[in-house]
Amino acid sequence: MDAERTSALAAHPGSTWWAPTDVGWWTGVLFAAGSVCFALGAAPRYVDAVGVGADGVTYFVGSLFFTTAATLAVLATDRSDRLDWWAGLVQLAGTLFFNVSTYDAMADHLSAAQEDKLVWTPDWRGSICFLVASGLAWGAVSHGLWSWRPRSLAWLIAALNLGGSVAFGASAVASYVVPESDQPRNVTLMNLGTFLGALAFLAGAVLLLPERMPGPAPADHDTG
């Protein structure tokens, strides 16, 4: 996610893939776990296989992983970097909105009005927070509106998170429940946006593991 802003996370020597004493490692692992839950929840036929109840629990558990990871990221951020600090706080707020929306989504027999108020409203607010946080992180890495440095891990992470946030935003728009039909505006786009967004977040989270290592990789200086 965006608040990963790993240049600001405390980096420690050690293994790239196994470093349970490193806050940055836990940030990446927990974001990855949350992303897997969201991708699984939106995956084709998953809800048919496990049922609506288990699908809702999958999303809720994923949102808890997101919130824990975002909290660790904020705590590890260098507060002198105001852009990263605000990106982290906004992202954390977004995860809290997702906690609310996924928790309320587990309730049975919600009307369209209740669904929109209890589930859709915090969902779109969380999606906006993710978009804002991703934009701030992208600006910090790109030093402007646009750059092309695909050999830089920090740039790739920011780009993946921005793409994931856009996909989550599209899903939120599509998930609005139309009162006349009691159905989301576009079920296909709703699930596809969540699935693709979660995959983008997963890739970004996995890249956090090598990116957190001390010392910039030579590719980080690539100006493309």
Buried (B, 14 or more C-beta within 10 A) or exposed (E): BBBBBBBBBBBBEBEEEEBEEBBBBBBBBBBBBBBBBBBBBBBEEBBEEBEEEEBBBBBBBBBBBBBBBBBBBBEBBEEEBEBBBBBBBBBBBBBBBBBBBBBBBBEEEBEBEBBBBBBBBBBBBBBBBBBBBBBBBBBBBBEEEEBEBEBBBBBBBBBBBBBBBBBBBBBBBBBBBEEEEEEBBBEEBBBBBBBBBBBBBBBBBBBBBEBBBEEEBEBBEEEE
